[in-house]
C-alpha cells in the first residue's frame, strides 16, 4: 500500500532552473551506494546515491550541514567529488533487495530555522533515515522495533 509522502524537492538545472520532485511513494530503488572520500581516515560517507529506473538521487551533507537532495548522475560521481580519483562508490548491501526497494512513504526533517536536515524513507521492512550535520549519517530502523534496532549506522 502506498501512503502519502511529504514532497522532497530539489532545484535541478534543466535548460534553466526547474523544481522537480525526486523521491516519491511507489518509486522502486534498484541499489544504493555510499559516496566516500578515500583520503579521509574516518571512513564516513559524504553522500548516498539511490539508483532507480531512469536515474538516481543523491543525498549529501552540504557545507552548511543541511541535507542536500539532488538529481544524481549515476554511474558518474557527483561534480563535487573532486578530484575524481579521490572518491569511490561503496555498495549498500540491503538497499534494492526485496523489502528494501519500493518507497512506501517519505518525509523531510527540518532544523530549528526551517532548513532541511534529514529524510526518512519508508520501505516494506525498514525505515531508512539519512541525517546531515558535521558528517552524513544513515541508518535502518526495523519496523516494529521502537528501541532503535538499526542494522547499520554511520557518523553518530
C-alpha positions in Angstrom: 0.0 0.0 0.0 1.4 3.4 -1.0 0.8 6.2 1.5 1.4 9.9 1.3 4.8 11.5 1.0 5.9 14.9 2.0 7.4 16.1 -1.3 11.2 16.1 -1.5 12.0 18.8 -3.9 15.3 19.9 -5.4 16.4 22.6 -7.8 17.7 20.9 -10.9 19.2 22.6 -13.9 17.2 21.5 -17.0 17.7 24.3 -19.6 17.1 26.8 -16.7 16.1 26.4 -13.1 13.3 24.0 -12.6 11.8 22.4 -9.5 11.2 18.7 -9.6 10.1 16.0 -7.1 12.8 13.4 -7.0 11.7 10.9 -4.3 8.1 9.7 -4.1 5.9 6.8 -3.0 5.9 3.8 -5.4 9.4 4.6 -6.6 11.5 1.4 -7.0 15.0 1.7 -5.7 17.3 -0.7 -7.5 20.5 -0.1 -5.5 22.2 2.2 -3.1 25.8 3.4 -2.9 27.7 5.4 -0.3 29.9 8.1 -1.8 33.2 8.1 0.0 36.2 10.4 0.0 39.1 7.9 0.1 41.8 10.0 1.8 39.5 10.6 4.8 40.7 8.3 7.6 37.4 8.4 9.4 35.7 6.5 6.6 32.4 8.3 6.9 30.4 8.6 3.7 29.9 12.0 2.3 26.8 11.1 0.4 24.3 8.3 -0.5 23.2 7.7 -4.1 19.9 5.8 -4.6 19.6 4.3 -8.1 16.1 4.0 -9.6 14.8 3.2 -13.0 15.6 6.2 -15.2 18.1 7.9 -12.9 19.4 8.4 -9.4 19.0 10.7 -6.3 21.9 11.9 -4.2 21.5 12.7 -0.5 24.5 14.6 0.8 25.7 16.9 3.6 26.1 20.4 2.3 28.8 22.8 3.5 26.3 24.5 5.9 25.5 21.0 7.3 22.0 20.9 5.8 20.8 18.0 3.8 21.4 18.2 0.0 18.9 16.4 -2.2 19.7 16.4 -5.9 19.3 14.5 -9.1 22.2 12.1 -9.5 24.4 11.3 -12.4 24.9 7.6 -11.9 27.3 5.9 -12.7 29.3 9.1 -12.8 30.3 10.6 -9.4 28.6 13.9 -8.5 30.5 17.0 -9.7 31.5 17.9 -6.1 33.6 14.8 -6.0 36.9 16.4 -7.0 39.4 15.2 -7.8 37.5 12.2 -9.0 40.4 9.8 -8.2 40.0 10.6 -4.5 36.4 9.3 -4.4 34.7 5.9 -4.8 31.3 4.3 -4.6 30.6 1.6 -2.0 27.6 -0.6 -2.3 24.9 -0.5 0.4 24.2 -4.2 0.7 20.5 -4.2 1.7 19.2 -1.3 -0.5 17.4 -2.6 -3.6 16.7 -6.0 -2.2 13.1 -7.2 -1.6 11.6 -5.3 1.3 14.3 -2.5 0.9 13.3 -1.4 -2.6 9.9 0.2 -3.0 9.3 3.5 -1.3 6.0 3.5 0.7 6.4 7.0 2.2 9.0 9.6 2.8 9.2 12.8 4.9 11.7 15.5 5.5 13.0 16.7 8.8 13.9 20.3 9.4 16.2 22.1 11.9 15.1 25.0 14.2 15.4 27.6 11.4 13.5 25.5 8.9 16.4 24.2 6.9 16.3 20.5 5.7 18.5 18.2 7.8 17.1 14.7 7.3 14.9 12.4 5.3 13.0 9.3 6.4 12.3 6.8 3.7 9.8 4.0 4.5 10.3 0.7 2.7 8.3 -2.5 3.4 10.7 -3.8 6.0 12.5 -0.8 7.4 12.8 2.9 7.7 15.9 4.4 6.2 16.9 7.6 7.9 19.6 9.9 6.3 20.6 12.8 8.5 23.1 15.6 7.8 25.4 17.6 10.2 29.1 17.6 10.6 29.0 14.1 9.0 26.3 12.4 6.9 24.6 9.7 9.0 22.3 7.0 7.7 20.6 4.1 9.4 18.0 1.4 9.0 15.4 1.0 11.7 13.5 -2.3 11.5 9.7 -1.9 11.6 8.2 -2.9 14.9 11.4 -2.2 16.8 10.9 1.0 18.7 14.2 0.7 20.6 16.4 1.9 17.7 17.2 -1.6 16.3 19.2 -0.3 13.3 21.2 -2.5 11.1 23.9 0.0 10.1 24.7 3.5 11.1 27.4 6.0 10.2 28.7 9.3 11.7 26.9 9.5 15.0 
